[in-house]
């Protein structure tokens, strides 16, 4: 059985094709703590494989807009077997949650890696909608079986046109523009959405709602916990605990 240092070396080589941190650089002790926790401990706990862990990591780093680290993990994602389209879709679907400016920053960083690797841009289209008229109807086909009319019901109090417009915008943008796309399956999209919301902090109501959604589309409790614990390496332990506590009754062994 490998010890912690050996596990770290193996995982860093797999993901980055470089040796794990030694005594080089200005802060070798910190880098050893960082790498041995993430790559020696967390990466060997739970069921998610390297590919899914890197999609989780890319989602967290795009949400945080920590672009140097995102660049490193886009490359690690490719090394772990993620396709460029899978990485792009993980980044694209962040837009309704983190806003378009941060998503554009993440796209620019991602594309820089693709260009360095000789990957031709733009990548193949993944859209399935044939017209703007389908944004609502096709989006609702994905949204309604999982979430029902929860949002439309909750925001009936909005004044004027907004009581109708805000729920419709959500359906058209989140579910119509993004979730109808190919390149990632629905289960993966929901798992990454849970991670994204946990990373934002202060969105525990939405985290809980999307954990329910993730369970409905086939994610296991263990996979959701594994994704959140892995994300905790990058978003910080308090946000990890906030997300876990918000969903305790949904994710506990007794639930």
PADREN-636963 format. One record per residue: residue number from 1; residue in three letters; x, y, z of N, C-alpha, C in turn. Coordinates in Angstrom, 1 decimal. Example, Ala and Ser with C-alpha at 12.3 -4.5 7.8 and 13.67 -1.06 7.14 Angstrom:
2
PT seq type     nX     nY     nZ    caX    caY    caZ     cX     cY     cZ
PT   1  ala   13.2   -5.7    7.8   12.3   -4.5    7.8   13.2   -3.3    7.8
PT   2  ser   12.8   -2.2    7.1   13.7   -1.1    7.1   12.9    0.0    7.9
***
This chain:
255
PT seq type     nX     nY     nZ    caX    caY    caZ     cX     cY     cZ
PT   1  unk    0.8   -1.2    0.0    0.0    0.0    0.0    0.9    1.2    0.0
PT   2  unk    0.5    2.2   -0.9    1.3    3.4   -1.0    1.1    4.3    0.3
PT   3  unk    2.1    5.0    0.7    2.0    6.0    1.7    1.5    7.3    1.1
PT   4  unk    1.3    8.3    2.0    0.7    9.6    1.5    1.5   10.3    0.5
PT   5  unk    2.8   10.3    0.7    3.8   10.9   -0.2    3.7   10.2   -1.6
PT   6  unk    3.7    8.9   -1.6    3.6    8.1   -2.8    2.3    8.3   -3.6
PT   7  unk    1.2    8.4   -2.8   -0.1    8.7   -3.5   -0.1   10.0   -4.1
PT   8  unk    0.5   11.0   -3.5    0.6   12.4   -4.0    1.4   12.3   -5.3
PT   9  unk    2.5   11.7   -5.3    3.4   11.6   -6.5    2.7   11.0   -7.6
PT  10  unk    2.0    9.9   -7.4    1.2    9.2   -8.4    0.2   10.1   -9.0
PT  11  unk   -0.6   10.8   -8.2   -1.7   11.6   -8.7   -1.2   12.8   -9.4
PT  12  unk   -0.2   13.5   -8.9    0.3   14.7   -9.6    0.9   14.3  -10.9
PT  13  unk    1.5   13.2  -11.0    2.1   12.7  -12.3    0.9   12.4  -13.3
PT  14  unk   -0.1   11.8  -12.8   -1.3   11.5  -13.7   -1.9   12.8  -14.2
PT  15  unk   -2.1   13.7  -13.3   -2.9   14.9  -13.7   -2.0   16.0  -14.4
PT  16  unk   -0.8   16.2  -14.0    0.0   17.3  -14.5    1.2   16.9  -15.2
PT  17  unk    1.5   15.6  -15.2    2.7   15.1  -15.9    4.0   15.7  -15.4
PT  18  unk    4.0   16.1  -14.1    5.2   16.6  -13.5    5.4   16.0  -12.1
PT  19  unk    6.6   16.1  -11.5    6.8   15.5  -10.2    6.0   16.3   -9.2
PT  20  unk    5.6   15.7   -8.1    5.0   16.4   -6.9    6.0   17.4   -6.3
PT  21  unk    5.5   18.4   -5.6    6.4   19.4   -5.0    7.5   18.8   -4.1
PT  22  unk    8.7   19.3   -4.2    9.8   18.9   -3.4   10.2   20.1   -2.5
PT  23  unk   11.5   20.3   -2.5   12.0   21.4   -1.7   12.4   22.7   -2.5
PT  24  unk   12.0   22.7   -3.8   12.3   23.8   -4.7   11.3   24.9   -4.5
PT  25  unk   11.6   26.1   -5.0   10.7   27.2   -5.0   10.8   28.0   -3.7
PT  26  unk    9.9   29.0   -3.6   10.0   29.9   -2.4    9.2   29.4   -1.2
PT  27  unk    8.2   28.5   -1.5    7.3   28.1   -0.4    7.1   26.5   -0.5
PT  28  unk    8.2   25.8   -0.4    8.0   24.3   -0.6    7.2   23.7    0.5
PT  29  unk    7.2   24.2    1.7    6.4   23.5    2.8    4.9   23.7    2.5
PT  30  unk    4.5   24.9    2.1    3.1   25.1    1.8    2.7   24.2    0.6
PT  31  unk    3.5   24.1   -0.4    3.1   23.3   -1.6    3.0   21.9   -1.2
PT  32  unk    3.8   21.4   -0.3    3.7   20.0    0.1    2.5   19.8    0.9
PT  33  unk    2.1   20.7    1.8    0.9   20.6    2.5   -0.3   20.5    1.5
PT  34  unk   -0.3   21.5    0.6   -1.4   21.6   -0.4   -1.6   20.3   -1.2
PT  35  unk   -0.5   19.9   -1.8   -0.5   18.7   -2.7   -0.8   17.4   -1.9
PT  36  unk   -0.3   17.3   -0.8   -0.5   16.0   -0.1   -2.0   15.9    0.5
PT  37  unk   -2.5   17.1    0.8   -4.0   17.0    1.2   -4.9   16.7    0.0
PT  38  unk   -4.7   17.6   -1.1   -5.6   17.4   -2.2   -5.3   16.1   -3.0
PT  39  unk   -4.1   15.8   -3.3   -3.7   14.7   -4.2   -3.3   13.5   -3.5
PT  40  unk   -3.0   13.6   -2.2   -2.6   12.4   -1.5   -3.8   11.9   -0.6
PT  41  unk   -4.7   12.7   -0.2   -5.8   12.4    0.7   -7.1   12.4    0.0
PT  42  unk   -7.6   13.6   -0.4   -8.9   13.8   -0.9   -9.1   13.0   -2.2
PT  43  unk   -8.2   13.0   -3.1   -8.3   12.4   -4.4   -8.4   10.8   -4.3
PT  44  unk   -8.1   10.3   -3.1   -8.1    8.8   -2.9   -9.3    8.5   -2.0
PT  45  unk  -10.2    9.4   -1.8  -11.3    9.2   -0.9  -12.6    9.4   -1.7
PT  46  unk  -13.4    8.3   -1.8  -14.7    8.4   -2.6  -14.6    7.8   -4.0
PT  47  unk  -15.7    7.8   -4.7  -15.9    7.1   -5.9  -15.5    7.8   -7.2
PT  48  unk  -15.5    9.1   -7.2  -15.3    9.9   -8.4  -13.9    9.6   -9.0
PT  49  unk  -13.9    9.5  -10.3  -12.6    9.2  -11.0  -11.9   10.5  -11.3
PT  50  unk  -10.7   10.5  -11.9   -9.9   11.7  -12.1  -10.6   12.6  -13.1
PT  51  unk  -11.3   12.0  -14.1  -12.0   12.9  -15.1  -13.1   13.7  -14.4
PT  52  unk  -13.9   13.1  -13.6  -15.0   13.8  -12.9  -14.5   14.8  -11.9
PT  53  unk  -13.4   14.4  -11.2  -12.9   15.3  -10.2  -12.3   16.6  -10.9
PT  54  unk  -11.8   16.4  -12.1  -11.2   17.6  -12.8  -12.4   18.5  -13.3
PT  55  unk  -13.5   17.9  -13.7  -14.6   18.7  -14.1  -15.2   19.5  -12.9
PT  56  unk  -15.2   18.8  -11.7  -15.6   19.5  -10.5  -14.6   20.7  -10.2
PT  57  unk  -13.3   20.4  -10.3  -12.3   21.4  -10.0  -12.4   22.6  -11.0
PT  58  unk  -12.6   22.3  -12.3  -12.7   23.3  -13.3  -13.9   24.2  -13.0
PT  59  unk  -15.0   23.6  -12.6  -16.2   24.3  -12.2  -16.0   25.2  -11.0
PT  60  unk  -15.3   24.7  -10.0  -15.1   25.6   -8.8  -14.2   26.7   -9.2
PT  61  unk  -13.1   26.5   -9.9  -12.1   27.5  -10.2  -12.7   28.6  -11.2
PT  62  unk  -13.6   28.1  -12.1  -14.3   29.1  -13.0  -15.2   30.0  -12.1
PT  63  unk  -15.9   29.4  -11.2  -16.8   30.1  -10.3  -16.1   31.1   -9.4
PT  64  unk  -14.9   30.7   -8.9  -14.1   31.6   -8.1  -13.3   32.6   -9.0
PT  65  unk  -13.2   32.4  -10.3  -12.5   33.2  -11.2  -11.0   33.2  -10.9
PT  66  unk  -10.5   32.1  -10.4   -9.1   32.0  -10.1   -8.4   31.4  -11.3
PT  67  unk   -8.0   32.3  -12.2   -7.7   32.0  -13.6   -6.3   31.2  -13.7
PT  68  unk   -5.3   31.6  -13.0   -4.0   30.8  -13.1   -4.3   29.3  -12.8
PT  69  unk   -5.0   29.1  -11.7   -5.3   27.7  -11.3   -6.2   27.0  -12.3
PT  70  unk   -7.2   27.8  -12.8   -8.1   27.2  -13.9   -7.3   26.8  -15.1
PT  71  unk   -6.3   27.6  -15.5   -5.5   27.2  -16.6   -4.8   25.9  -16.4
PT  72  unk   -4.2   25.7  -15.2   -3.5   24.4  -14.9   -4.5   23.3  -14.9
PT  73  unk   -5.7   23.5  -14.4   -6.6   22.4  -14.3   -7.4   22.1  -15.6
PT  74  unk   -7.5   23.0  -16.5   -8.0   22.7  -17.8   -7.0   21.7  -18.5
PT  75  unk   -5.7   22.0  -18.3   -4.7   21.0  -18.8   -4.8   19.7  -18.1
PT  76  unk   -4.9   19.7  -16.8   -5.1   18.5  -16.0   -6.3   17.7  -16.5
PT  77  unk   -7.4   18.4  -16.8   -8.6   17.8  -17.2   -8.4   17.0  -18.5
PT  78  unk   -7.7   17.7  -19.5   -7.3   17.0  -20.7   -6.5   15.8  -20.4
PT  79  unk   -5.5   15.9  -19.5   -4.7   14.8  -19.1   -5.5   13.6  -18.5
PT  80  unk   -6.5   14.0  -17.8   -7.3   13.0  -17.1   -8.4   12.3  -18.0
PT  81  unk   -8.5   12.8  -19.2   -9.4   12.2  -20.2  -10.7   12.9  -20.5
PT  82  unk  -10.8   14.2  -19.9  -11.9   15.0  -20.3  -11.7   15.4  -21.8
PT  83  unk  -12.8   15.5  -22.5  -12.7   16.0  -23.9  -12.8   17.5  -23.8
PT  84  unk  -12.2   18.2  -24.8  -12.4   19.7  -24.9  -13.8   20.1  -24.8
PT  85  unk  -14.8   19.4  -25.4  -16.2   19.7  -25.4  -16.7   19.6  -24.0
PT  86  unk  -16.4   18.6  -23.3  -16.8   18.4  -21.9  -16.4   19.6  -21.0
PT  87  unk  -15.1   20.0  -21.2  -14.6   21.1  -20.4  -15.3   22.4  -20.8
PT  88  unk  -15.5   22.6  -22.1  -16.2   23.8  -22.5  -17.6   23.8  -21.9
PT  89  unk  -18.3   22.7  -22.0  -19.7   22.7  -21.5  -19.7   23.0  -20.0
PT  90  unk  -18.8   22.5  -19.2  -18.7   22.7  -17.8  -18.5   24.2  -17.5
PT  91  unk  -17.7   24.8  -18.3  -17.5   26.3  -18.2  -18.7   27.1  -18.6
PT  92  unk  -19.2   26.8  -19.8  -20.3   27.5  -20.4  -21.5   27.6  -19.4
PT  93  unk  -21.8   26.4  -18.8  -23.0   26.4  -17.9  -22.9   27.1  -16.6
PT  94  unk  -21.7   27.6  -16.3  -21.5   28.5  -15.2  -22.2   29.8  -15.3
PT  95  unk  -22.4   30.3  -16.6  -22.9   31.6  -16.8  -24.1   32.1  -16.1
PT  96  unk  -25.2   31.3  -16.0  -26.3   31.8  -15.3  -26.1   32.0  -13.8
PT  97  unk  -25.1   31.3  -13.3  -24.9   31.3  -11.8  -23.8   32.3  -11.4
PT  98  unk  -22.8   32.5  -12.2  -21.7   33.4  -11.8  -21.7   34.7  -12.6
PT  99  unk  -22.5   34.8  -13.7  -22.6   35.9  -14.5  -21.8   35.8  -15.8
PT 100  unk  -22.1   36.5  -16.8  -21.3   36.4  -18.0  -19.9   36.9  -18.0
PT 101  unk  -19.6   38.0  -17.3  -18.2   38.5  -17.3  -17.2   37.4  -16.8
PT 102  unk  -17.5   36.8  -15.6  -16.6   35.8  -15.1  -16.5   34.6  -16.0
PT 103  unk  -17.6   34.3  -16.6  -17.6   33.1  -17.5  -16.7   33.4  -18.7
PT 104  unk  -16.8   34.7  -19.2  -16.0   35.0  -20.4  -14.5   34.9  -20.0
PT 105  unk  -14.1   35.4  -18.8  -12.8   35.2  -18.3  -12.3   33.8  -18.3
PT 106  unk  -13.2   32.9  -17.8  -12.9   31.5  -17.8  -12.8   30.9  -19.2
PT 107  unk  -13.6   31.3  -20.1  -13.6   30.8  -21.5  -12.2   31.2  -22.1
PT 108  unk  -11.8   32.5  -21.9  -10.6   32.9  -22.4   -9.4   32.1  -21.9
PT 109  unk   -9.4   31.8  -20.6   -8.3   31.0  -20.0   -8.4   29.6  -20.6
PT 110  unk   -9.5   29.0  -20.7   -9.7   27.7  -21.2   -9.2   27.6  -22.7
PT 111  unk   -9.6   28.6  -23.5   -9.2   28.6  -24.9   -7.7   28.8  -25.1
PT 112  unk   -7.1   29.5  -24.2   -5.6   29.6  -24.2   -4.9   28.3  -24.1
PT 113  unk   -5.5   27.4  -23.2   -4.9   26.1  -23.1   -5.2   25.3  -24.3
PT 114  unk   -6.4   25.3  -24.8   -6.7   24.6  -26.1   -5.8   25.0  -27.2
PT 115  unk   -5.6   26.3  -27.3   -4.7   26.8  -28.4   -3.3   26.2  -28.3
PT 116  unk   -2.8   26.3  -27.0   -1.4   25.8  -26.8   -1.3   24.3  -27.1
PT 117  unk   -2.4   23.6  -27.0   -2.4   22.1  -27.3   -2.8   21.8  -28.7
PT 118  unk   -2.9   22.8  -29.5   -3.2   22.6  -30.9   -4.7   22.2  -31.2
PT 119  unk   -5.6   22.5  -30.3   -7.0   22.1  -30.4   -7.7   23.2  -31.2
PT 120  unk   -8.3   22.8  -32.3   -8.9   23.8  -33.2  -10.1   24.4  -32.6
PT 121  unk  -10.2   25.7  -32.7  -11.3   26.5  -32.2  -12.0   27.2  -33.4
PT 122  unk  -13.3   27.4  -33.3  -14.2   27.0  -32.2  -14.4   25.4  -32.3
PT 123  unk  -14.8   24.9  -31.1  -15.1   23.5  -31.0  -16.4   23.2  -31.7
PT 124  unk  -16.7   21.9  -31.9  -18.0   21.6  -32.6  -19.2   22.1  -31.8
PT 125  unk  -20.2   22.5  -32.5  -21.4   23.0  -31.9  -22.1   21.9  -31.1
PT 126  unk  -22.7   22.3  -30.0  -23.5   21.3  -29.2  -24.9   21.7  -29.0
PT 127  unk  -25.3   22.8  -29.7  -26.7   23.3  -29.5  -27.7   22.3  -30.2
PT 128  unk  -28.8   22.2  -29.6  -29.9   21.3  -30.1  -31.1   22.1  -30.5
PT 129  unk  -31.2   23.3  -30.1  -32.4   24.1  -30.4  -32.3   24.6  -31.9
PT 130  unk  -33.5   24.6  -32.6  -33.5   25.0  -34.0  -34.0   26.5  -34.1
PT 131  unk  -34.6   27.0  -33.0  -35.0   28.4  -33.1  -35.1   28.9  -31.6
PT 132  unk  -35.2   30.2  -31.5  -35.4   30.9  -30.2  -36.7   30.5  -29.6
PT 133  unk  -37.7   30.2  -30.4  -39.0   29.8  -29.9  -38.9   28.5  -29.1
PT 134  unk  -37.9   27.7  -29.3  -37.8   26.5  -28.5  -37.1   26.6  -27.2
PT 135  unk  -36.6   27.8  -26.9  -35.8   28.0  -25.6  -36.7   27.7  -24.4
PT 136  unk  -37.9   28.2  -24.4  -38.8   28.0  -23.3  -39.4   26.5  -23.3
PT 137  unk  -39.9   26.1  -24.4  -40.6   24.8  -24.4  -39.6   23.6  -24.1
PT 138  unk  -38.4   23.7  -24.8  -37.4   22.6  -24.6  -36.8   22.7  -23.2
PT 139  unk  -36.6   24.0  -22.7  -36.1   24.2  -21.4  -37.0   23.6  -20.3
PT 140  unk  -38.3   23.9  -20.5  -39.3   23.4  -19.6  -39.4   21.9  -19.5
PT 141  unk  -39.2   21.3  -20.7  -39.2   19.8  -20.7  -38.1   19.2  -19.8
PT 142  unk  -37.0   19.9  -19.6  -35.9   19.5  -18.7  -36.2   19.9  -17.3
PT 143  unk  -36.7   21.1  -17.1  -36.9   21.7  -15.8  -38.1   21.1  -15.0
PT 144  unk  -39.2   20.9  -15.7  -40.4   20.6  -15.0  -40.4   19.2  -14.3
PT 145  unk  -39.9   18.2  -15.0  -39.9   16.9  -14.3  -39.0   16.8  -13.0
PT 146  unk  -38.0   17.7  -12.9  -37.1   17.7  -11.8  -37.5   18.8  -10.8
PT 147  unk  -38.0   19.9  -11.2  -38.2   21.1  -10.3  -39.7   21.5  -10.3
PT 148  unk  -40.5   21.0  -11.2  -41.9   21.4  -11.2  -42.1   22.9  -11.5
PT 149  unk  -43.0   23.5  -10.7  -43.3   24.9  -10.9  -42.8   25.8   -9.7
PT 150  unk  -41.8   25.2   -9.0  -41.3   25.8   -7.8  -40.9   27.3   -8.0
PT 151  unk  -40.1   27.6   -9.0  -39.7   29.0   -9.2  -40.8   29.9   -9.5
PT 152  unk  -41.6   29.5  -10.5  -42.8   30.3  -10.9  -43.7   30.6   -9.7
PT 153  unk  -43.9   29.5   -8.9  -44.8   29.7   -7.7  -44.2   30.7   -6.7
PT 154  unk  -42.9   30.5   -6.5  -42.2   31.3   -5.4  -42.1   32.8   -5.7
PT 155  unk  -42.1   33.2   -7.0  -41.9   34.6   -7.3  -43.1   35.2   -7.9
PT 156  unk  -44.3   34.7   -7.5  -45.5   35.4   -8.0  -45.7   36.8   -7.4
PT 157  unk  -44.9   37.1   -6.3  -45.1   38.4   -5.6  -44.4   39.5   -6.4
PT 158  unk  -43.6   39.2   -7.4  -42.8   40.3   -8.1  -43.8   41.2   -8.8
PT 159  unk  -43.5   42.5   -8.9  -44.4   43.5   -9.4  -44.4   43.4  -11.0
PT 160  unk  -45.5   43.8  -11.5  -45.7   44.0  -13.0  -45.3   42.7  -13.8
PT 161  unk  -44.6   43.0  -14.9  -44.2   41.9  -15.8  -43.2   40.9  -15.2
PT 162  unk  -42.6   41.3  -14.1  -41.5   40.5  -13.6  -42.0   39.1  -13.0
PT 163  unk  -43.2   39.1  -12.5  -43.7   37.8  -12.0  -43.7   36.7  -13.0
PT 164  unk  -43.9   37.1  -14.3  -43.9   36.1  -15.4  -42.5   36.1  -16.0
PT 165  unk  -41.8   37.2  -16.1  -40.6   37.3  -16.8  -39.4   36.6  -16.1
PT 166  unk  -39.3   36.7  -14.8  -38.2   36.2  -14.1  -38.2   34.6  -14.1
PT 167  unk  -39.3   33.9  -13.8  -39.3   32.5  -14.0  -39.0   32.1  -15.4
PT 168  unk  -39.6   32.8  -16.4  -39.4   32.5  -17.8  -37.9   32.6  -18.2
PT 169  unk  -37.3   33.7  -17.7  -35.9   33.9  -18.0  -35.0   32.7  -17.5
PT 170  unk  -35.3   32.3  -16.3  -34.6   31.1  -15.7  -34.8   29.9  -16.6
PT 171  unk  -36.0   29.6  -17.0  -36.3   28.5  -17.8  -35.5   28.6  -19.2
PT 172  unk  -35.6   29.7  -19.8  -35.0   29.9  -21.1  -33.5   29.9  -21.1
PT 173  unk  -32.9   30.5  -20.1  -31.5   30.6  -20.0  -30.8   29.4  -19.5
PT 174  unk  -31.1   29.0  -18.2  -30.5   27.9  -17.6  -30.8   26.6  -18.3
PT 175  unk  -32.1   26.4  -18.5  -32.5   25.1  -19.0  -32.6   25.0  -20.6
PT 176  unk  -33.0   26.2  -21.2  -33.1   26.2  -22.6  -31.8   26.4  -23.3
PT 177  unk  -31.1   27.5  -23.0  -29.8   27.8  -23.6  -28.7   26.8  -23.3
PT 178  unk  -28.7   26.3  -22.1  -27.5   25.5  -21.6  -27.8   24.0  -21.5
PT 179  unk  -28.9   23.7  -20.7  -29.1   22.3  -20.4  -29.6   21.5  -21.6
PT 180  unk  -30.1   22.1  -22.6  -30.5   21.4  -23.8  -29.3   21.0  -24.7
PT 181  unk  -28.1   21.5  -24.4  -26.9   21.3  -25.2  -26.4   19.9  -24.9
PT 182  unk  -25.8   19.3  -25.9  -25.1   18.0  -25.8  -23.7   18.3  -25.3
PT 183  unk  -22.9   17.2  -25.1  -21.5   17.4  -24.6  -21.3   17.0  -23.1
PT 184  unk  -22.4   17.2  -22.3  -22.4   16.7  -20.9  -23.8   16.1  -20.7
PT 185  unk  -23.9   15.0  -20.0  -25.2   14.4  -19.7  -25.9   15.2  -18.6
PT 186  unk  -27.2   14.9  -18.4  -27.9   15.6  -17.4  -27.4   15.4  -16.0
PT 187  unk  -27.0   14.2  -15.7  -26.5   13.8  -14.4  -25.2   14.6  -14.0
PT 188  unk  -24.3   14.7  -15.0  -23.1   15.5  -14.8  -23.4   16.9  -14.6
PT 189  unk  -24.3   17.5  -15.4  -24.6   18.9  -15.3  -25.2   19.2  -13.9
PT 190  unk  -26.0   18.3  -13.4  -26.6   18.6  -12.1  -25.6   18.5  -11.0
PT 191  unk  -24.7   17.5  -11.1  -23.6   17.4  -10.1  -22.7   18.7  -10.1
PT 192  unk  -22.4   19.1  -11.2  -21.5   20.3  -11.3  -22.3   21.6  -10.9
PT 193  unk  -23.6   21.6  -11.1  -24.4   22.7  -10.6  -24.4   22.8   -9.1
PT 194  unk  -24.5   21.6   -8.4  -24.5   21.6   -7.0  -23.2   22.2   -6.5
PT 195  unk  -22.1   21.8   -7.1  -20.7   22.2   -6.7  -20.6   23.8   -6.9
PT 196  unk  -21.1   24.2   -8.1  -21.1   25.6   -8.4  -21.8   26.5   -7.4
PT 197  unk  -23.0   26.0   -7.0  -23.8   26.8   -6.0  -23.1   26.8   -4.6
PT 198  unk  -22.5   25.6   -4.2  -21.8   25.5   -3.0  -20.6   26.5   -3.0
PT 199  unk  -20.0   26.6   -4.1  -18.8   27.5   -4.2  -19.2   28.9   -4.1
PT 200  unk  -20.3   29.3   -4.5  -20.8   30.7   -4.4  -20.9   31.2   -3.0
PT 201  unk  -21.3   30.3   -2.1  -21.5   30.7   -0.7  -22.8   31.5   -0.6
PT 202  unk  -23.6   31.3    0.4  -24.8   32.0    0.6  -26.0   31.5   -0.3
PT 203  unk  -25.7   30.4   -1.0  -26.8   29.9   -1.9  -27.3   28.5   -1.4
PT 204  unk  -27.3   28.4   -0.1  -27.6   27.0    0.5  -29.0   26.6    0.1
PT 205  unk  -30.0   27.5    0.0  -31.3   27.1   -0.5  -31.3   26.5   -1.9
PT 206  unk  -30.5   27.1   -2.7  -30.4   26.6   -4.1  -29.6   25.3   -4.1
PT 207  unk  -28.5   25.2   -3.2  -27.8   24.0   -3.1  -28.7   22.8   -2.8
PT 208  unk  -29.6   23.0   -1.8  -30.5   22.0   -1.4  -31.4   21.6   -2.5
PT 209  unk  -31.9   22.6   -3.2  -32.9   22.3   -4.4  -32.2   21.5   -5.4
PT 210  unk  -30.9   21.8   -5.7  -30.2   21.1   -6.8  -29.7   19.8   -6.3
PT 211  unk  -29.5   19.6   -5.0  -29.1   18.2   -4.6  -30.4   17.3   -4.8
PT 212  unk  -31.5   17.8   -4.5  -32.8   17.1   -4.8  -32.8   16.7   -6.3
PT 213  unk  -32.5   17.7   -7.1  -32.5   17.5   -8.6  -31.4   16.5   -9.0
PT 214  unk  -30.3   16.6   -8.4  -29.2   15.6   -8.7  -29.6   14.2   -8.4
PT 215  unk  -30.2   14.0   -7.2  -30.6   12.7   -6.8  -31.7   12.2   -7.8
PT 216  unk  -32.6   13.0   -8.2  -33.6   12.6   -9.2  -33.1   12.2  -10.5
PT 217  unk  -32.0   12.8  -11.0  -31.4   12.4  -12.3  -30.4   11.3  -12.2
PT 218  unk  -30.2   10.8  -11.0  -29.3    9.6  -10.9  -28.0    9.7  -10.2
PT 219  unk  -27.7   10.8   -9.6  -26.5   10.9   -8.8  -26.8   10.2   -7.5
PT 220  unk  -25.8    9.5   -6.9  -25.9    8.9   -5.6  -25.5    9.9   -4.5
PT 221  unk  -26.0    9.6   -3.3  -25.6   10.5   -2.2  -24.1   10.5   -2.1
PT 222  unk  -23.4    9.4   -2.2  -22.0    9.3   -2.1  -21.3   10.2   -3.1
PT 223  unk  -21.8   10.2   -4.4  -21.2   11.0   -5.4  -21.3   12.5   -5.1
PT 224  unk  -22.5   12.9   -4.6  -22.7   14.3   -4.3  -21.7   14.7   -3.1
PT 225  unk  -21.7   13.9   -2.1  -20.8   14.2   -1.0  -19.3   14.2   -1.5
PT 226  unk  -18.9   13.3   -2.3  -17.6   13.2   -2.8  -17.2   14.5   -3.6
PT 227  unk  -18.2   14.9   -4.4  -18.0   16.1   -5.2  -17.8   17.4   -4.3
PT 228  unk  -18.6   17.5   -3.3  -18.6   18.6   -2.4  -17.3   18.6   -1.6
PT 229  unk  -16.9   17.4   -1.1  -15.6   17.3   -0.3  -14.4   17.7   -1.2
PT 230  unk  -14.5   17.2   -2.4  -13.4   17.5   -3.4  -13.3   19.0   -3.6
PT 231  unk  -14.5   19.6   -3.9  -14.6   21.0   -4.1  -14.1   21.8   -2.9
PT 232  unk  -14.2   21.3   -1.7  -13.8   22.0   -0.5  -12.3   22.3   -0.5
PT 233  unk  -11.5   21.5   -1.3  -10.1   21.8   -1.4   -9.9   23.2   -2.0
PT 234  unk  -10.8   23.7   -2.9  -10.6   24.9   -3.6  -11.5   26.0   -3.2
PT 235  unk  -12.8   25.7   -2.7  -13.7   26.7   -2.2  -13.5   27.0   -0.7
PT 236  unk  -12.8   26.1    0.0  -12.6   26.3    1.4  -13.6   25.4    2.2
PT 237  unk  -13.1   25.0    3.3  -13.9   24.0    4.2  -15.2   24.7    4.7
PT 238  unk  -15.2   26.0    5.1  -16.5   26.5    5.6  -17.6   26.3    4.6
PT 239  unk  -17.4   26.6    3.3  -18.4   26.5    2.3  -18.8   25.0    2.0
PT 240  unk  -17.8   24.2    2.2  -18.1   22.7    2.1  -19.1   22.3    3.2
PT 241  unk  -18.8   22.7    4.4  -19.6   22.4    5.5  -21.0   23.0    5.4
PT 242  unk  -21.1   24.3    4.9  -22.4   24.9    4.8  -23.2   24.1    3.8
PT 243  unk  -22.6   23.7    2.7  -23.4   22.9    1.7  -23.8   21.5    2.3
PT 244  unk  -22.9   20.9    3.0  -23.2   19.6    3.6  -24.3   19.7    4.6
PT 245  unk  -24.2   20.7    5.5  -25.2   20.9    6.5  -26.6   21.3    6.0
PT 246  unk  -26.6   22.0    4.9  -27.9   22.4    4.3  -28.6   21.2    3.7
PT 247  unk  -27.9   20.1    3.4  -28.4   19.0    2.8  -28.3   17.7    3.6
PT 248  unk  -28.1   17.9    4.9  -27.8   16.8    5.8  -28.9   15.7    5.7
PT 249  unk  -30.2   16.1    5.7  -31.3   15.1    5.7  -31.4   14.4    4.4
PT 250  unk  -30.9   15.0    3.3  -31.0   14.4    2.0  -29.8   13.5    1.8
PT 251  unk  -28.6   13.7    2.4  -27.4   13.0    2.1  -27.0   12.1    3.2
PT 252  unk  -27.6   12.1    4.3  -27.2   11.2    5.4  -27.5    9.8    5.1
PT 253  unk  -26.8    8.8    5.7  -27.0    7.4    5.5  -28.4    7.0    5.9
PT 254  unk  -29.0    7.7    6.9  -30.3    7.3    7.4  -31.4    7.9    6.5
PT 255  unk  -31.1    8.8    5.6  -32.2    9.5    4.9  -32.9    8.5    3.9
***
